[in-house]
Amino acid sequence: MAYTLGTGPDSGPTMGPQNCVTRVELSVCCGNLLDRDVASKSDPFLVLFHEVDSNWVEIGRTETAVNNLNPVFGVKFKVDYHFEEVQKLKFALFDEDKGSSQLYEHDFLGEYICTLGVIVSNKKLHRSLTLANGKPAGKGTITITALELSDNRVITLTLHGRKLDKKDFFGKSDPYLEFHKQGDDEKWMLVHRTEVIKNTLDPVWKPFTVPLISLCDGDVDRSIKVLCYDYDNDGSHDFIGEFQTTVTKMSEAQNSLEVGIDFTASNGNPREPSSLHYINPLGSNEYLSAILAVGQIIQDYDTDKMFPALGFGAQLPPDWKVSHEFAINFDPTNPFCQGVEGIAQAYSACLPHIRFYGPTNFSPIITHVARFATQALQQETAAQYFTLLIITDGVISDMDETRHAIVQAAKLPMSIIIIGVGNADFVAMEFLDGDSSVLRSYTGEEAVRDIVQFVPFRDFRNAPKETLAKSVLAELPQQVTQYFKQRNLSPSNTALE
């Protein structure tokens, strides 16, 4: 979280004949704060004010550091620094009283007043805190670091945890992440803290965007340390694990998502309400619901949000030949759809123009994606990883060929997510999932890793998005990470082990 002062765009310095402005990010940590609580330590939070017409106006507040006299605040303050103006700031610390709604009802821990120019010129300012009467606030100190946001590049990160350690006695863990960058003095500085995900060992954190200048001082090869903790209400957060990386390593993998949709006759006549592909005047059916719900969850695994969307098992105009890998936008030279909404639009547009047929063959579309994954292995630069999303009613005709295709694909940078729609018997899909036993080809060859995740959509049709997301992403982060670890690379969507 970041608070902003000023109305200019967040795009670095602005220089004019009468106005010289640059964007600055302020980070704050404190030490040896006064202890105002009887049974525990203080729960400090910081409020930043700036002076307007001799009055202090609040800019924003940090989070509360529970039971901590030496807080390192994750919230950053972004301010516009006007070179030729005196901009007076006040950093005030309080011990949070959870029953209080007004600032004056919280215990005061100390403050520091200075100009923004002093902070910017020092870059890192370490000072003692004082009370309102000017006397020292015990041994309390404040350290303010200023970073000029002259580089407007940003990076968006999506992170998932997998099989994290169980730290809570009566539950699982409540994990959160901290990102630290290494300074020129080789010391680590907090850059970003994620939200806490309650009671899970397989967290899925919200995607977040951070300026490169904040994350790594604009140096894509500078070390970044990511630490994982189990949050405790008393502030004694348990350490789960850590890893180090760089922006370069995180950017080495380009992830692509391809969608395969089952248009075989077993789904029913799309002009009948009983069909899973029903051309509904109200605009919805089971397949469309699955496309939107699941697509919105896994779209973060695609780098450019341009999705090749293919259909299989239908007869196509004008010659009405059966195809098992046709572009649903009817453009074989450019089967890409813009975002999940683009897939939904292309799907709805193609329904009236095709004839549902068969058989239900999975192997052609798996082999289709595997060809691109094979080509990716031959590249010496950026690595690629492919995720095939198959949406089907679960009736399969080429089980032997599909098993063989999956076993071969397991050697490639590739995963498969199968979403079963309708109320059919999904035993065949669960078999392909390979959770209960290692999947084997008809030749007897075993899959070198499990790359298939099956999810029956009916079980999550009315469930919260978070519940569906947990099931859909139950194995994908681990599969991606496992593949790249074998090759000493780091996927851009990182999974903690």
Protein Blocks (a to p, Z undefined) as FASTA:
>chain_A
ZZdedjbdcebjaddfkbccdddddddddehiacfbfklccdddddddddeehiacdfbd
cdddehiabbcdfbdcdddddfkbccddddddddddfkbcbfklpccfbdcdddfklmmm
nopacdddddfkopaehjadcdddddddfbfcdcddddddehiacfbfklcbdddddddd
ddfkopacdfbdcdddehiabdcdddddddfklmnnopakbccddddddddfklpacdfb
dcdddfklmmmpccdddddddfbfknopfkbfkbmklccfkopafklmmmmmmmmmmmmm
pfnlpacdddehiacdfklpacfbdcfklpaklmccehjklmmmmmmmmmmmcccdbddd
fklmmmmmmmmmmmmmmpcbdcdddddddddehiafblmlmmmmmmmmmmpccdddddde
djddfklmmmmnommpccddfkopacfbdcbdcddfklmmmgcfklmmmmmmmmmmmmmm
mmmmmnopacfbdcdZZ
